[in-house]
């Protein structure tokens, strides 16, 4: 087993332990409302950070290129309440046209 697989194994075990620690720690008790709002906001905030990083960063630098146009097109499609599949296709087409 090489170092890469050891790291993968360790990260997998650590992730499982981290996920299990939440239910074990609170043991069926309700979270306070303020903490519950914070926990509910974590997933959208992390997703937004991932999208922003992927759309506007290259090699640690801010870059505005075809990806930014695709993201803007997706936002327009969302504003017009387009289905998810249509939104993805619109973003991909605009990005491809900008790169062409």
C-alpha positions in Angstrom: 0.0 0.0 0.0 1.5 3.3 -1.0 1.3 6.7 0.7 -1.6 7.9 -1.5 -3.9 5.0 -0.4 -2.9 5.5 3.2 -4.0 9.2 3.0 -7.2 8.2 1.3 -7.9 5.6 4.0 -7.1 8.1 6.8 -9.3 10.8 5.3 -12.1 8.3 4.9 -11.9 7.2 8.5 -11.6 10.8 9.8 -14.6 11.8 7.7 -16.7 9.0 9.1 -15.7 9.8 12.6 -16.4 13.5 12.1 -19.9 12.8 10.8 -20.6 10.4 13.6 -19.5 12.8 16.3 -22.5 15.2 15.7 -25.3 12.7 16.6 -23.2 11.3 19.4 -22.5 14.7 20.9 -26.1 16.0 20.8 -27.7 12.7 21.6 -31.2 13.5 20.3 -31.4 16.9 21.9 -32.7 19.8 19.8 -30.2 22.4 18.7 -30.7 26.0 19.9 -32.5 28.0 17.1 -29.6 30.3 16.6 -27.2 27.4 16.0 -29.7 25.6 13.8 -29.9 28.6 11.5 -26.1 28.7 11.3 -25.9 25.0 10.5 -28.6 25.3 7.8 -26.7 28.2 6.2 -23.4 26.2 5.9 -24.2 24.1 2.9 -25.3 27.0 0.6 -22.4 29.1 1.8 -19.9 26.3 1.0 -21.5 25.7 -2.4 -21.3 29.4 -3.2 -17.7 29.5 -2.2 -17.0 26.4 -4.4 -18.7 28.0 -7.4 -16.9 31.3 -6.9 -13.6 29.6 -6.6 -14.1 27.5 -9.7 -15.5 30.4 -11.7 -13.1 33.2 -10.8 -9.8 31.6 -9.7 -6.9 30.0 -11.6 -3.6 29.2 -10.0 -4.5 31.4 -7.0 -5.3 34.5 -9.1 -8.5 36.2 -9.9 -9.5 35.6 -13.5 -12.5 36.8 -15.4 -12.9 34.6 -18.5 -15.5 32.4 -20.2 -16.4 30.7 -17.0 -17.7 34.0 -15.6 -19.9 34.5 -18.6 -21.3 31.0 -18.2 -22.0 31.7 -14.6 -23.7 35.0 -15.5 -25.8 33.2 -18.1 -26.8 30.6 -15.5 -27.9 33.4 -13.1 -30.0 34.9 -15.8 -31.6 31.5 -16.5 -32.3 31.1 -12.8 -33.9 34.6 -12.6 -36.3 33.6 -15.4 -37.0 30.4 -13.4 -35.6 28.0 -16.1 -35.4 24.3 -15.1 -32.1 23.1 -13.8 -31.2 21.2 -17.0 -31.9 24.2 -19.1 -29.8 26.4 -16.8 -26.9 24.0 -17.1 -27.2 23.8 -20.9 -27.4 27.6 -21.2 -24.3 28.0 -19.0 -22.4 25.4 -21.0 -23.4 26.9 -24.4 -22.5 30.5 -23.4 -19.1 29.3 -21.9 -18.4 27.3 -25.1 -19.3 30.2 -27.4 -17.1 32.6 -25.3 -14.1 30.2 -25.6 -14.6 29.7 -29.3 
